[in-house]
Every structure is written in C-alpha cells, then in structure tokens.
Amino acid sequence: MQFLSFTGIVMNIEQIETGMHGGVSTCMQLFTVKGPQGEIVNFHVAGDTYFVHHEVITKGDQITAFYDANAPAPLIYPPQYRAIVIAKVNPLYFVKVSYFNQNLLSEDGQLQLILSRETKVFMENSQPFKGNPQNQNLIVLYGPTTRSIPAQTTPYEVIVLCQ
C-alpha cells in the first residue's frame, strides 16, 4: 500500500447509509475537508479507519487524512478517497504513515526511524507490539529530525498496521 495524505479543515461530517446484509448500515461517514488553497476532498470514514490517539473529530478540526494512493477512486469532483488513518493536527508532533523497510526507511525515502527504549510501539488495538516493526506499514508520531537526507528521527510512538 502506498500512502498519500491531505491536510485541511473538516467542513462537514455526514452519515452515509449503505445497504449491508439486506438492511441499512450507517457505519460509514463522509468527511468533507478543505485544504489551505481552498481545495475540497471527501474522505469515506469506515469503522476500521484508524484515528490517532482515538481522538473524536468534529467540524472545524484540522486533520491529516492518509489514504491508499493505489486504491480505485471515482473520477468525480470533489475527489473521494477511503481514509485509512486520520490524525488531528497537533503542534507537539508530526505524523507519517508509510511502509518502512528493513532499515526502517519510509517508502518515499524521506524518513528513517532510530528506535530507542523510550519509543512506544503498539498495535492498532493499543496493545504493545512485541515483534520487529521492520517491513511493516507504520503510523509514526515524531518530533525533531536531522537535516540529513533521509531525515532521521527517534519517534515518540509507532503504531503497527497489522493488516
């Protein structure tokens, strides 16, 4: 999975009714997000969309939504994507969602992780991850980075997307 992101202000949240098992399910939401240049993107938010720190998102919140760049998307305006991860923008840390290889280098080659004993590594269900986070899709919360290429950081928290 190749992740892309979009950051903006949540302009609207609405329930979407879907026909499931012969009935109607409302376990899907549509987040309308407005970017800094006024661009609009809609994100389908399902029950399995991961919310960083399990934060509740409301209209007016600034978020970053991460989605699968290779997933099919309808050719409509505004564009619509299925959100995989949503993070409320927080001045205390940055968030990156990517596949990290055996050297803990992100798929785009921009960020390399240096894990320490203080780095918290969890699964999506908030349980400690006891394995090796290499060669996995990860949600990384981090602060300062080196000015090197790739930038290196000791993350505060890593969530392993065990899908």
C-alpha positions, 0 to 999 in steps of 0.5 A: 500500500502506498500512502498519500495524505491531505491536510485541511479543515473538516467542513462537514461530517455526514452519515452515509447509509449503505445497504449491508446484509439486506438492511441499512448500515450507517457505519460509514461517514463522509468527511468533507475537508478543505485544504489551505488553497481552498481545495475540497476532498471527501474522505469515506470514514469506515469503522476500521479507519484508524484515528490517532490517539482515538481522538473524536473529530468534529467540524472545524478540526484540522486533520491529516487524512492518509489514504491508499494512493493505489486504491480505485477512486471515482473520477468525480469532483470533489475527489473521494478517497477511503481514509485509512488513518486520520490524525488531528493536527497537533503542534507537539508532533508530526505524523507519517504513515508509510511502509518502512523497510528493513532499515526502517526507511519510509517508502518515499525515502524521506524518513528513517526511524532510530528506535530507542527504549523510550519509543512506544510501539503498539498495535492498532488495538493499543496493545504493545507490539512485541515483534520487529516493526521492520517491513511493516506499514507504520503510523509514526508520531515524531518530533525533531529530525536531522537535516540529513537526507533521509531525515532521521528521527527517534519517534515518540510512538509507532503504531503497527498496521497489522493488516 
